[in-house]
Amino acid sequence: MSLKRVAIIGSGTMGRGIVHVCALNGFEVTMQDISDEVLGKSLKIIESNMQKGVDRGKVTPQAKEEALTRIHCVTDLERAVIDADLVIEAVPEIIELKWEIFAKLDQYCPAHTILATNTSAKSITEIAAATKRPEKVIGLHFFNPVHVMKLVEIICALETSEETYEIATAMCQKMGKETVKINEYPGFVTTRINAMIGNEAFNMLQEGLGTPEDIDKALKLGLNHPMGPFEMVDLVGLDVRLKILEYLHQTLGEKYRPAPLMVKYVKAGRLGRKVGKGVYDYTDK
């Protein structure tokens, strides 16, 4: 099956990033969210990010303009997916919300449509159980920022078919991504490792081992990480990371218990770059 039309459910950080790369690589893409205001803001961010690519010589002005014409903004879920070949869900990490959306997608989408989730930790098998097409449900875990990061973790659920996997892989490769095939287990590969590193960094900060700046610098220069753990969690969102850790703690045990200091930051509303303050303060930037 040839994928031509893609629908992205959710226009937040990950959703709009996936829209960006889909449109630049020739797909007709529908971006769905709850309001025209939310969609408008996301479209402006996509355009701004594409312009940065033009300024750096990575994207031609013509490619940018053509890509923007391929993006269609829709608030109605049924309308967004009625002719989609592939749907990628990119809503918050709340399993009940994903169940609700996938049940509706199963009802609204054509029989051939592949249903994917961008979850970074949740069970694809559980999500697939909300549909009558579990063989066509798969995990496509993109990374932030999507237009920069090369990897997509492709996660096969219990009943994901080989055909679904092969089609999803070809689609990711057309988008210029490298892929790894992962059999479903809580947190997959990258989330399990990354969550543990970030959580341990908060434990170190809580113990007074060093400042956020020095802990970040130590991992960047000593272990050759491109970003420090606090820079990373501020980018991802402390609330997002906390939800992931809570799920991993529940499913994989005590080693993933969230650091109390991270819980305190989230309760204080220090959620990262998206609100101007997380571990670091971005209000003057």
QUIBELGI-V348754 format. One record per residue. N is the residue number from 1. RES is the residue in one small letter. PSI is psi in radians with two decimals (999 if undefined). OMEGA is omega in degrees with one decimal (NA if undefined). NEAR is the number of other C-alpha atoms within 12 Angstrom. Layout:
N/RES/PSI/OMEGA/NEAR  N/RES/PSI/OMEGA/NEAR
This chain:
1/m/2.35/178.5/17  2/s/2.22/179.0/20  3/l/2.14/177.9/30  4/k/-0.65/-175.5/24  5/r/2.18/-177.4/34  6/v/2.45/174.4/42  7/a/2.34/178.9/49  8/i/2.16/-178.4/49  9/i/1.92/-175.2/47  10/g/2.20/-176.0/39  11/s/0.49/175.9/41  12/g/-2.81/-174.9/35  13/t/-0.86/-177.4/36  14/m/-0.76/-178.5/40  15/g/-0.87/-178.6/44  16/r/-0.49/175.8/47  17/g/-0.70/177.9/38  18/i/-0.71/175.7/46  19/v/-0.81/179.9/50  20/h/-0.94/-174.7/48  21/v/-0.56/176.8/45  22/c/-0.84/-177.1/41  23/a/-0.71/-179.9/37  24/l/-0.39/-176.7/36  25/n/0.42/166.6/31  26/g/0.02/179.4/27  27/f/2.45/166.4/33  28/e/2.14/-171.6/33  29/v/2.28/175.7/41  30/t/2.22/178.0/45  31/m/2.08/-176.6/48  32/q/2.40/173.1/40  33/d/-3.09/-167.5/34  34/i/-0.33/-177.7/21  35/s/2.74/177.0/18  36/d/-0.57/179.8/18  37/e/-0.82/178.9/16  38/v/-0.78/179.9/23  39/l/-0.70/179.2/31  40/g/-0.74/178.9/24  41/k/-0.72/-179.9/19  42/s/-0.70/179.2/32  43/l/-0.67/177.7/35  44/k/-0.69/178.7/21  45/i/-0.72/177.3/24  46/i/-0.81/-179.8/37  47/e/-0.73/179.1/31  48/s/-0.76/180.0/20  49/n/-0.64/176.7/29  50/m/-0.66/179.0/35  51/q/-0.64/175.9/24  52/k/-0.66/176.2/19  53/g/-0.67/176.6/23  54/v/-0.81/-178.2/19  55/d/-0.53/-178.4/14  56/r/0.03/179.1/12  57/g/0.23/179.9/13  58/k/-0.45/-176.5/18  59/v/2.42/176.3/23  60/t/2.65/176.4/18  61/p/-0.67/179.9/20  62/q/-0.74/179.5/16  63/a/-0.69/178.0/24  64/k/-0.87/-177.7/30  65/e/-0.71/178.5/22  66/e/-0.68/179.1/22  67/a/-0.75/-178.8/29  68/l/-0.56/178.8/34  69/t/-0.31/179.8/21  70/r/-0.13/-177.3/28  71/i/2.21/-179.0/39  72/h/2.17/-177.3/34  73/c/2.25/-175.0/36  74/v/2.43/176.2/29  75/t/-0.49/-177.7/25  76/d/2.15/-175.6/24  77/l/-0.79/-177.8/33  78/e/-0.76/179.1/26  79/r/-0.62/-177.0/23  80/a/-0.55/-170.4/36  81/v/0.05/-170.4/41  82/i/-0.52/179.6/26  83/d/0.40/-176.9/26  84/a/2.47/171.9/35  85/d/-0.51/178.9/34  86/l/2.37/174.0/44  87/v/2.30/176.2/51  88/i/2.03/178.1/47  89/e/2.28/-179.4/51  90/a/0.93/179.5/39  91/v/3.03/-179.3/32  92/p/2.74/-175.0/30  93/e/1.13/177.9/29  94/i/1.95/-171.3/24  95/i/-0.64/-179.6/29  96/e/-0.66/177.2/17  97/l/-0.73/179.0/22  98/k/-0.72/176.4/34  99/w/-0.82/-178.4/27  100/e/-0.78/-178.5/22  101/i/-0.77/-177.4/36  102/f/-0.58/175.0/41  103/a/-0.69/178.5/26  104/k/-0.70/178.4/27  105/l/-0.72/178.9/43  106/d/-0.60/179.8/34  107/q/-0.70/-171.8/21  108/y/-0.53/-170.2/24  109/c/2.65/172.4/32  110/p/2.79/-176.1/24  111/a/-0.51/-176.3/22  112/h/-0.19/-171.3/25  113/t/2.33/172.9/35  114/i/2.35/-178.8/45  115/l/2.08/-177.4/52  116/a/2.65/173.5/50  117/t/2.48/177.7/50  118/n/0.26/-178.9/40  119/t/2.51/178.7/41  120/s/-0.02/-177.3/45  121/a/-0.51/-170.9/45  122/k/2.83/-178.0/40  123/s/2.09/176.5/36  124/i/-0.61/179.2/43  125/t/-0.75/177.0/34  126/e/-0.72/179.8/30  127/i/-0.74/-179.4/43  128/a/-0.51/-178.1/35  129/a/-0.26/177.3/27  130/a/-0.06/-177.4/26  131/t/3.00/173.8/30  132/k/0.26/179.6/21  133/r/0.94/-176.2/30  134/p/-0.44/179.1/30  135/e/-0.30/-179.6/29  136/k/0.23/179.0/41  137/v/2.36/-175.4/46  138/i/2.78/174.6/49  139/g/2.28/173.5/50  140/l/1.68/-175.0/48  141/h/1.71/175.6/44  142/f/2.90/-176.8/41  143/f/2.62/-175.3/34  144/n/2.30/-3.3/27  145/p/2.31/-170.3/25  146/v/-0.65/-176.7/31  147/h/-0.11/179.2/33  148/v/-0.78/-174.0/23  149/m/2.34/-172.1/22  150/k/-0.48/-168.3/21  151/l/2.52/162.5/26  152/v/2.12/171.2/38  153/e/2.13/176.8/37  154/i/2.02/-173.2/42  155/i/2.13/178.9/43  156/c/2.21/176.5/39  157/a/-3.12/-176.2/36  158/l/-0.71/-174.0/24  159/e/0.17/177.7/26  160/t/2.25/-178.1/32  161/s/2.76/176.8/20  162/e/-0.62/178.4/20  163/e/-0.75/178.3/20  164/t/-0.77/178.4/34  165/y/-0.79/-177.6/33  166/e/-0.70/178.6/25  167/i/-0.77/179.7/30  168/a/-0.70/179.1/44  169/t/-0.78/179.4/31  170/a/-0.67/179.7/21  171/m/-0.78/179.5/35  172/c/-0.68/179.3/34  173/q/-0.62/175.9/22  174/k/-0.48/177.7/22  175/m/0.07/178.4/30  176/g/0.34/-177.4/22  177/k/2.63/167.4/29  178/e/2.56/-177.9/24  179/t/2.69/168.8/28  180/v/2.50/178.7/26  181/k/2.15/-176.0/25  182/i/2.29/171.8/25  183/n/2.38/-170.3/23  184/e/2.30/171.4/29  185/y/2.57/-174.5/26  186/p/2.21/177.3/33  187/g/-0.15/179.2/36  188/f/-2.36/178.8/33  189/v/-1.07/-170.6/24  190/t/-0.69/-177.4/24  191/t/-0.69/179.3/32  192/r/-0.80/-178.6/29  193/i/-0.83/-175.5/22  194/n/-0.71/179.7/30  195/a/-0.68/-179.3/40  196/m/-0.72/178.6/31  197/i/-0.84/-178.8/31  198/g/-0.69/-179.9/40  199/n/-0.73/179.2/36  200/e/-0.59/176.9/27  201/a/-0.68/176.8/37  202/f/-0.66/176.1/37  203/n/-0.71/177.4/27  204/m/-0.76/-179.9/24  205/l/-0.72/179.4/25  206/q/-0.61/-179.3/22  207/e/-0.10/-179.7/15  208/g/0.38/-177.3/14  209/l/-0.56/179.6/16  210/g/3.01/176.9/17  211/t/2.83/174.8/21  212/p/-0.70/-179.0/30  213/e/-0.75/-177.7/21  214/d/-0.63/177.4/21  215/i/-0.76/176.9/31  216/d/-0.79/-178.7/32  217/k/-0.68/-179.3/22  218/a/-0.75/-178.8/22  219/l/-0.57/179.8/23  220/k/-0.79/-175.4/19  221/l/-0.51/-178.6/15  222/g/-0.58/-178.0/14  223/l/0.06/176.0/15  224/n/0.55/173.7/12  225/h/2.41/-179.3/19  226/p/-0.47/176.2/17  227/m/2.62/173.6/25  228/g/2.82/-177.3/31  229/p/-0.56/179.2/39  230/f/-0.63/172.7/44  231/e/-0.72/-179.3/33  232/m/-0.83/-176.4/34  233/v/-0.56/175.3/39  234/d/-0.58/178.0/35  235/l/-0.79/-178.6/31  236/v/-0.70/-174.5/34  237/g/2.15/-177.7/36  238/l/-0.57/178.7/41  239/d/-0.68/177.6/32  240/v/-0.83/-179.4/33  241/r/-0.68/-179.7/42  242/l/-0.74/178.2/36  243/k/-0.70/179.0/31  244/i/-0.80/-179.8/40  245/l/-0.69/178.5/40  246/e/-0.70/178.7/33  247/y/-0.76/179.4/31  248/l/-0.63/176.1/32  249/h/-0.72/-179.7/24  250/q/-0.67/-172.8/19  251/t/-0.52/-173.6/20  252/l/-0.17/172.0/20  253/g/-2.99/-165.7/15  254/e/-0.50/-175.7/15  255/k/-0.25/178.6/21  256/y/0.24/178.0/32  257/r/2.21/-177.8/29  258/p/2.41/176.5/34  259/a/2.33/-179.3/31  260/p/-0.59/-179.4/23  261/l/-0.64/176.6/27  262/m/-0.75/177.8/39  263/v/-0.73/-179.2/27  264/k/-0.73/178.8/20  265/y/-0.74/-179.5/27  266/v/-0.73/178.5/27  267/k/-0.53/179.3/15  268/a/-0.08/-179.3/17  269/g/0.21/178.9/20  270/r/1.47/-169.4/29  271/l/-0.05/177.6/33  272/g/-2.82/-175.5/30  273/r/-0.62/-174.2/27  274/k/-0.37/177.3/23  275/v/0.03/176.8/22  276/g/-0.12/-179.0/19  277/k/2.24/174.8/26  278/g/-2.06/169.1/33  279/v/-0.69/177.1/39  280/y/2.80/179.3/30  281/d/2.13/-177.4/19  282/y/0.18/-173.1/18  283/t/-0.43/-179.7/13  284/d/0.06/-175.2/8  285/k/999/NA/8
